[in-house]
Amino acid sequence: MFCPKCGGLLRAKEGCKGEFVCPNPKCEFEQSAKDLSKTAHAKTIMGKNKKEVEDCPVVDGIEGTMPKTNVPCPKCNHNEAYWYLRQTRKSDEPETTFLSCCKCGYRWRKY
């Protein structure tokens, strides 16, 4: 289970049965398992194959800190784009390069 305040992984409190605490010293979240189970949400991933991510957008505001490359934009034909890599498939397959046009912001990927 994860801390509802900071997202840290909760752990059992030492010496107390049924108590969970957040290991983040700045958070200090603490709750009983009984109370936590009322608000807990679970997510299950079923099956062996994961669906490929359809859209993996660049987080707004960080484009200026990303590396650039000279590649033509398919939309506006500007010759400069920001890029980053993501492992979107199995680990034995190559990473996918995601690109974002410096001029119009159009996003595409290169396999």
C-alpha atoms as a printed R data frame, in Angstrom:
    type eleno elety resid chain resno       x       y       z
1   ATOM     1    CA   MET     A     1   0.000   0.000   0.000
2   ATOM     2    CA   PHE     A     2   1.086   3.533  -0.677
3   ATOM     3    CA   CYS     A     3   0.983   6.645   1.478
4   ATOM     4    CA   PRO     A     4  -1.993   8.849   0.502
5   ATOM     5    CA   LYS     A     5   0.017  11.992   1.355
6   ATOM     6    CA   CYS     A     6   3.397  11.516  -0.352
7   ATOM     7    CA   GLY     A     7   3.038   8.280  -2.352
8   ATOM     8    CA   GLY     A     8   5.752   6.411  -0.433
9   ATOM     9    CA   LEU     A     9   5.496   2.665   0.136
10  ATOM    10    CA   LEU     A    10   3.949   2.066   3.580
11  ATOM    11    CA   ARG     A    11   5.566  -0.401   5.968
12  ATOM    12    CA   ALA     A    12   4.399  -2.144   9.117
13  ATOM    13    CA   LYS     A    13   5.116  -0.177  12.286
14  ATOM    14    CA   GLU     A    14   7.674  -1.879  14.520
15  ATOM    15    CA   GLY     A    15   6.153  -3.456  17.618
16  ATOM    16    CA   CYS     A    16   2.561  -2.696  16.629
17  ATOM    17    CA   LYS     A    17   0.362  -5.212  14.884
18  ATOM    18    CA   GLY     A    18  -1.934  -3.738  12.293
19  ATOM    19    CA   GLU     A    19  -0.302  -0.304  12.124
20  ATOM    20    CA   PHE     A    20   1.264   1.126   8.985
21  ATOM    21    CA   VAL     A    21   3.659   4.073   8.753
22  ATOM    22    CA   CYS     A    22   5.235   6.027   5.934
23  ATOM    23    CA   PRO     A    23   9.049   5.766   5.989
24  ATOM    24    CA   ASN     A    24   9.370   9.345   4.723
25  ATOM    25    CA   PRO     A    25  10.514  11.377   7.782
26  ATOM    26    CA   LYS     A    26   8.913  14.556   6.401
27  ATOM    27    CA   CYS     A    27   5.507  12.900   5.967
28  ATOM    28    CA   GLU     A    28   4.891  11.108   9.306
29  ATOM    29    CA   PHE     A    29   1.695   9.427   8.003
30  ATOM    30    CA   GLU     A    30   0.445   6.649  10.300
31  ATOM    31    CA   GLN     A    31  -2.781   4.636  10.207
32  ATOM    32    CA   SER     A    32  -4.225   1.337  11.374
33  ATOM    33    CA   ALA     A    33  -4.702  -1.428   8.822
34  ATOM    34    CA   LYS     A    34  -8.421  -1.466   9.592
35  ATOM    35    CA   ASP     A    35  -8.837   2.241   8.769
36  ATOM    36    CA   LEU     A    36  -6.471   1.994   5.815
37  ATOM    37    CA   SER     A    37  -8.446  -0.838   4.227
38  ATOM    38    CA   LYS     A    38 -11.510   1.433   4.050
39  ATOM    39    CA   THR     A    39  -9.678   3.933   1.858
40  ATOM    40    CA   ALA     A    40  -7.266   1.638  -0.009
41  ATOM    41    CA   HIS     A    41  -7.496   1.268  -3.750
42  ATOM    42    CA   ALA     A    42  -5.977  -1.661  -5.605
43  ATOM    43    CA   LYS     A    43  -4.961  -1.905  -9.233
44  ATOM    44    CA   THR     A    44  -4.359  -5.261 -10.873
45  ATOM    45    CA   ILE     A    45  -2.517  -5.787 -14.120
46  ATOM    46    CA   MET     A    46  -3.781  -8.941 -15.774
47  ATOM    47    CA   GLY     A    47  -2.193 -10.974 -18.506
48  ATOM    48    CA   LYS     A    48   1.366 -11.367 -19.704
49  ATOM    49    CA   ASN     A    49   1.342  -8.792 -22.482
50  ATOM    50    CA   LYS     A    50   1.194  -5.098 -21.739
51  ATOM    51    CA   LYS     A    51  -0.404  -2.803 -24.273
52  ATOM    52    CA   GLU     A    52   2.055  -0.375 -25.795
53  ATOM    53    CA   VAL     A    53   1.658   3.188 -24.598
54  ATOM    54    CA   GLU     A    54  -0.300   5.074 -27.253
55  ATOM    55    CA   ASP     A    55   0.803   8.560 -26.250
56  ATOM    56    CA   CYS     A    56   3.727   9.398 -24.000
57  ATOM    57    CA   PRO     A    57   3.777  13.208 -23.948
58  ATOM    58    CA   VAL     A    58   6.677  15.351 -22.852
59  ATOM    59    CA   VAL     A    59   5.940  16.891 -19.457
60  ATOM    60    CA   ASP     A    60   5.007  20.535 -19.991
61  ATOM    61    CA   GLY     A    61   7.690  23.052 -19.113
62  ATOM    62    CA   ILE     A    62  10.766  20.825 -19.349
63  ATOM    63    CA   GLU     A    63  11.331  20.962 -23.113
64  ATOM    64    CA   GLY     A    64  13.939  23.720 -22.728
65  ATOM    65    CA   THR     A    65  16.135  21.446 -20.609
66  ATOM    66    CA   MET     A    66  15.968  18.486 -22.989
67  ATOM    67    CA   PRO     A    67  18.535  17.622 -25.674
68  ATOM    68    CA   LYS     A    68  17.890  18.733 -29.249
69  ATOM    69    CA   THR     A    69  18.542  17.036 -32.565
70  ATOM    70    CA   ASN     A    70  18.381  18.064 -36.214
71  ATOM    71    CA   VAL     A    71  15.416  16.172 -37.640
72  ATOM    72    CA   PRO     A    72  12.557  17.536 -39.784
73  ATOM    73    CA   CYS     A    73   9.132  17.834 -38.155
74  ATOM    74    CA   PRO     A    74   6.486  15.839 -40.090
75  ATOM    75    CA   LYS     A    75   3.934  18.617 -39.475
76  ATOM    76    CA   CYS     A    76   5.707  21.972 -40.034
77  ATOM    77    CA   ASN     A    77   9.050  20.786 -41.523
78  ATOM    78    CA   HIS     A    78  11.078  22.752 -38.919
79  ATOM    79    CA   ASN     A    79  14.517  21.125 -38.649
80  ATOM    80    CA   GLU     A    80  14.976  20.960 -34.836
81  ATOM    81    CA   ALA     A    81  13.283  18.804 -32.189
82  ATOM    82    CA   TYR     A    82  13.664  17.888 -28.517
83  ATOM    83    CA   TRP     A    83  14.089  14.157 -27.880
84  ATOM    84    CA   TYR     A    84  14.067  11.550 -25.110
85  ATOM    85    CA   LEU     A    85  14.177   7.753 -24.894
86  ATOM    86    CA   ARG     A    86  11.679   5.354 -23.286
87  ATOM    87    CA   GLN     A    87  11.584   1.587 -23.018
88  ATOM    88    CA   THR     A    88   8.050   0.955 -24.310
89  ATOM    89    CA   ARG     A    89   8.356  -2.703 -25.225
90  ATOM    90    CA   LYS     A    90  10.142  -5.742 -23.840
91  ATOM    91    CA   SER     A    91  13.623  -5.201 -22.446
92  ATOM    92    CA   ASP     A    92  15.257  -7.217 -25.238
93  ATOM    93    CA   GLU     A    93  13.924  -4.747 -27.844
94  ATOM    94    CA   PRO     A    94  15.414  -1.303 -28.534
95  ATOM    95    CA   GLU     A    95  14.175   1.863 -26.850
96  ATOM    96    CA   THR     A    96  11.741   4.211 -28.593
97  ATOM    97    CA   THR     A    97  12.855   7.772 -29.354
98  ATOM    98    CA   PHE     A    98  10.167  10.375 -28.668
99  ATOM    99    CA   LEU     A    99  10.516  13.723 -30.424
100 ATOM   100    CA   SER     A   100   8.843  17.114 -29.942
101 ATOM   101    CA   CYS     A   101   9.171  19.900 -32.523
102 ATOM   102    CA   CYS     A   102  10.860  23.030 -31.122
103 ATOM   103    CA   LYS     A   103   8.650  25.272 -33.285
104 ATOM   104    CA   CYS     A   104   5.096  23.849 -33.327
105 ATOM   105    CA   GLY     A   105   5.260  21.344 -30.429
106 ATOM   106    CA   TYR     A   106   4.102  18.382 -32.564
107 ATOM   107    CA   ARG     A   107   5.088  15.070 -30.954
108 ATOM   108    CA   TRP     A   108   6.011  11.848 -32.703
109 ATOM   109    CA   ARG     A   109   8.145   8.781 -32.145
110 ATOM   110    CA   LYS     A   110  10.884   6.972 -33.984
111 ATOM   111    CA   TYR     A   111  11.427   3.229 -33.505
